Amino acid sequence: MNLRSILDRVLPGSRMRNVLQNFSWITLDRILRMVAGLLVGVWVARYLGPKQYGEFNYLVTYVSLFATVASFGLDSIVVRELSRNDANKAEILGTTFAIRLGGSVLGVVLGLLVFVAFHQAEEFGSIPMLLVLSMSLLFVSFDVLDFWFQSRLLMRYSVLGRNIGFIVGIVSRIVAVLCGLSLFWFAVIYTAEAAFGACGLLLIYSLSGEHIRRWKFSAQRCMALINQAKYLFITSLLIIAQARIDQIMLANFLGAEQLGLYVAALRMIESFTFLPMMIQTVLVPVLSRDEFQDPGKHEEKLLNVYRLMVLIFLPIGIPLVLFSTQLVNLLFGPQYQTAAPLLALMSIRLLLANFGVAKSLFFLRENAFGISLLGALTGCVVNIGLNFILIREWGTFGVVWASTFSFFVTIFIMDLFFRRTRRNFFIMVLALITPWRFKLG
């Protein structure tokens, strides 16, 4: 039982060595981020307390709603195009950078205008703090360097570049806690981490023999990318709204302290999503190649990926349910103890997140972004509607139930309403009831 045999089951072929190396670097990166990020994040949460922790995460969540405007949903599409079209890499990279830079500026402006218009600064932080956090969106443009490394299966370069920012962020948060700095400085650190991460990517990209000055902008390529990404952009916007709007509503209905407790549990759940995300990162450029265009082969591999998502969930989800009280008390301390039942209830959301990541591979191959958009829209509406009802009745627990059910609708139920996705629904169900049929080697 080893990593090579698992990957060979999902992805046999001549590029196994490159894929395995890529997977190893991503694994190292995500484990480092999960362990260091969780430990320092928990320390910061203890230092700030539920109320200030909730105030900070309210602003971070608010900014994240506009991050999709900055990214424009181009991520997987650009990786796919770079994998298939090496000759036009300079044009693809330059055009994507320009689109994302324009989206970043638009995201910052829109975020500030909407925030000021609704007078949210009175209760949750200050305008200067929001402005500092919003500046992090400007560095989203440099993610295009990461796309290039992904398309070439050279994630070690991306890992090295991004970790420059990550290390700066971790060290700065430790210093901030030790020096007793105010909440504002954690916002500065948040944006500084994004800035140093972008500089790290740029440095590694230059050292690898590539140069950003070779990039060029193409209006025709710009329109083509925007046309391909339009549904994915709106879908991404709805998905992030579906995932984050509950936090906005929770803070406005029940206050920042309840949000702090909710986010503490949610951060533990989100820290384990690195496994499906890194599997997706490895498979997108490879499954885009010609030899994987056969529908039968693709379905077989997709079924294996879904089964793998179940197997990843079981050893994580079950302990989270059984030992939630002990975990929360050990990590966050007694001031967060009421977050324990929230953590147990949220565990099923981890399985849904795993399937959602794997399902994006299906939508990418089928180019079914319109259907994905309708699913995300439905889930977002369901989440908002249920939150209005359940927050008043069940408080924070109502938020958990609302978000979990909305993701179930998006990921599973909506597939039944479209002929193109109905087959994927049965593949997911088959994976759920037969995970043991994922055989090694």
Summary of the structure (lengths in Angstrom):
residues: 441
radius of gyration: 21.2
end to end distance: 8.0
largest distance: 59.2
contacts: 1525
relative contact order: 0.12
helix: 88%
strand: 0%
